[in-house]
Structures are given as C-alpha cells and as structure tokens.
Amino acid sequence: MDRGYSKGRMWALLLLYGVVGLAVLCEGACNFPAIFNFGDSSSDTGAIHFVFPYNMLAENPPYGRTYFGRPVNRYSDGRLSIDFMAYALGLPFLSPYLQSVGSNYAHGANFAAAGATVRDLSFIAPISLTVQVNQFKIFKQQVLATKGSQGYLPTADTFKKAIYIVEIGGNDFSYGYMNLKLTPAQLKQTILPIVAKGVANAVKDLYNAGASTILVKDVGPQGCQPFWLTYFSHSSSDFDKNGCSISYNDAVLYYNQLLRGQLAGLRAQLKGATIIYVNTFDIIYDFIVNSSKYGFKQTVRACCGIGGKYNYIYSIQCGVSGKLNGQTVKAESCANPATYINWDGVHWTDEANKILTRQILGGKYFEPPFSFASQCNLRPI
Ligand SMILES: *[C@@H]1O[C@H](CO)[C@@H](O)[C@H](O)[C@H]1NC(C)=O
C-alpha cells in the first residue's frame, strides 16, 4: 500500500475494499444475470421432448442416471455443459423455451433442440438455428410487452447484460455424410462454408436483437466418436495414434477455421459486440490424448451401448432393445460412466461435460481472450 496514506484514509480504504470484496466474494455473483442458449442435442434440456413427446432416446433410462437419477431429456448420463455453465455463473438450470409448465425465464431460456442443424433442413428435427433465433425474437418481444412485475420473466436489462451461447453444427455434418452421401473432403468444398456462414448470420441476428456478449462454440472431434467411427467406413490409414479418424476430424478442423474467419468478420462489423470463439475441439482432444490426467479410462469407446469395438451399434443405441445374433439384447450403461468421455456414441458423459466446462471457464480456450473469472465469482464445478 502507498506509504503516503494517513492511517484514517488507510482504514477507510480497507473498509471500502472489505465491502467491495464481500460483494465480489458473494458466491455466484456475476455480471451476467442470464444465459440465452441456442443449439442441438449437446445443449437441449427438453425442447424436442416437449414438441415431439415419446420420440427421443433421452426420455428413457439410462439417460440421466448419474446426476438426476432419472431421464431428464438430456443426452447425457447427467448434466450438459450448459447446465454446468449456468451453475458456475450462480444461475439455475435454464428452462427450455418450449416447456409450458414450471418454467422460470428470469435467468434465461434455452432454445436448443436435439437434431437441430444450422441450415434449414428436414433432417432429424426441424428446429433449425434460424427457427431458434426467431423464437428468441418473439420471446423477447412478448416479454417486453408484458406489463407488471413478472418474477419469472427477464427484464429489459437482463436481455442486455445476458450472455448468449451458440453450440451447433454437428448435425449439418451428419446430414452431409448420411443424406447427401458426401465424403469429408466433399463436405469441406460444398456445405461447410454455408454452415459457417449460417452461424455468423445467426450471431448477427442475435446482435441485432440486442445481444452484446455472444459465445460461439466450435464443433468437437467427431472423428473420435463411435457414431462417426462405425456408421461410415474408414481405411486403416484413416486412424491417428489415438484411434480417431483423421479425415473426419480434418473436416471438423476445416469448418472450425471457417467459423473463426466468419466471427472475425463480424467483430469488425458489429460495434460494441463481444463475439468469442470457444475451442472445445482442443479441450476434448486433450481428454483423449491425456485421458488418465482427467480420470478417464476409455477414450473413443461409448459407456452406454451393446457391444462392438466402440460399444456402439447404430441399430441398438443407448437404452434401446434389439436383436443381436438372434438374441434380444438391451444397450445399457457401463458401471462407471465417469471413467468414460463418451456416453452414448454421440454425446459426452456428465464427467466429460463437467471438465469441459471447467476448461472453458478457465479461459485458455477463448479466441480472442475473454475472462469469466474477472466478471463473475464462479462457483466451483
Ligand atoms: C497433453 O498434456 C500435455 C502436458 O500437459 C500437453 O502439453 C499437451 O498439449 C496435451 N495434449 C493435448 C492434445 O492437448
């Protein structure tokens, strides 16, 4: 402390620091009062369940077994990264926008829908990113037009200060591979530039609708996931030393680079916006390469499944019964999901989502640099 201060001033300052310190230290205190989330099954907390009930795997056991103790319409044995994110910021889990009973939107809303694509396609589910952003616009208009104090709705100020998260793109790849029968190399040349542009358009739309802090997650290493490793054929030379498909990861890396470029363009264009690229590819790939450091014993093998090299058979997915070699079998959970990165062949385990979110919040994977720690007293996860 500066020697020039009188004792009185020093005490006054200490007191001030103390009061400010207390406010800052208050657990969960954060500059972001809400999260508005957009995406696919990696962050759907109920959208598809409420729109098309009895149609999704995640409505059934063993989904949700680790954390919730029952299926809660999340593609995980427990929580998703968005759940950990909300918790770390001192916020409740986000209510799905399409949940009509028991929702509280005071701290945000979740528009993510399983199967969603960036492009407006008829693929797994029709709730594309465009639809989700439009839903947000209607939601905001309706909230702002609502008179009187509504404890369960966000205020105009909350919309302004909220953090907006976009986590989507993986299904656009699957559509290209499955429906258009494209190879990874063809995907790069045809649809990936359109997908990256589509995400940028959505971000711009959100900005025009009042968002100022927007986090955009990349696409993770599909080439290390049982679905992409088993559904498509791979030559023996297509595997890296970690057992991941080189060509399928290469397509993802190419897309992520396009996305970086698109976001850089937006930063130059959108005044006052904070647009952050989140590199989850490197976080997950680090789990695979340095698995033991994180307590993982299995890297590319799914926890929930019924046999095969990757414990994943497309026709008998997690929680489903089917015929295998003339026997009726059921795809069940492994004994210790926390030792697996992959839950069901496509999605991450509760444990992987936890460490993934910890790494995101740690700040090393943001481009450009961004710090939650300086804006929030993060709850440990
Ligand atoms: C694995 O861990 C080492 C040591 O911490 C680190 O240098 C390396 O970058 C990690 N690998 C990946 C792929 O992140």
Ligand as a Chemical Component Dictionary entry (heavy atoms), coordinates in Angstrom:
data_LIG
# 
_chem_comp.id                   LIG 
_chem_comp.type                 NON-POLYMER 
_chem_comp.pdbx_formal_charge   0 
_chem_comp.three_letter_code    LIG 
# 
loop_
_chem_comp_atom.comp_id 
_chem_comp_atom.atom_id 
_chem_comp_atom.alt_atom_id 
_chem_comp_atom.type_symbol 
_chem_comp_atom.charge 
_chem_comp_atom.model_Cartn_x 
_chem_comp_atom.model_Cartn_y 
_chem_comp_atom.model_Cartn_z 
_chem_comp_atom.pdbx_ordinal 
LIG C1 C1 C 0 -1.399 -33.405 -23.153 1  
LIG O1 O1 O 0 -0.797 -32.910 -21.989 2  
LIG C2 C2 C 0 0.456  -32.287 -22.204 3  
LIG C3 C3 C 0 1.044  -31.954 -20.842 4  
LIG O2 O2 O 0 0.138  -31.252 -20.039 5  
LIG C4 C4 C 0 0.238  -31.066 -23.081 6  
LIG O3 O3 O 0 1.490  -30.420 -23.341 7  
LIG C5 C5 C 0 -0.394 -31.489 -24.384 8  
LIG O4 O4 O 0 -0.703 -30.339 -25.156 9  
LIG C6 C6 C 0 -1.671 -32.269 -24.119 10 
LIG N1 N1 N 0 -2.196 -32.776 -25.386 11 
LIG C7 C7 C 0 -3.242 -32.226 -25.989 12 
LIG C8 C8 C 0 -3.658 -32.842 -27.267 13 
LIG O5 O5 O 0 -3.849 -31.268 -25.544 14 
# 
loop_
_chem_comp_bond.comp_id 
_chem_comp_bond.atom_id_1 
_chem_comp_bond.atom_id_2 
_chem_comp_bond.value_order 
_chem_comp_bond.pdbx_ordinal 
LIG C1 O1 SING 1  
LIG C1 C6 SING 2  
LIG O1 C2 SING 3  
LIG C2 C3 SING 4  
LIG C2 C4 SING 5  
LIG C3 O2 SING 6  
LIG C4 O3 SING 7  
LIG C4 C5 SING 8  
LIG C5 O4 SING 9  
LIG C5 C6 SING 10 
LIG C6 N1 SING 11 
LIG N1 C7 SING 12 
LIG C7 C8 SING 13 
LIG C7 O5 DOUB 14 
# 
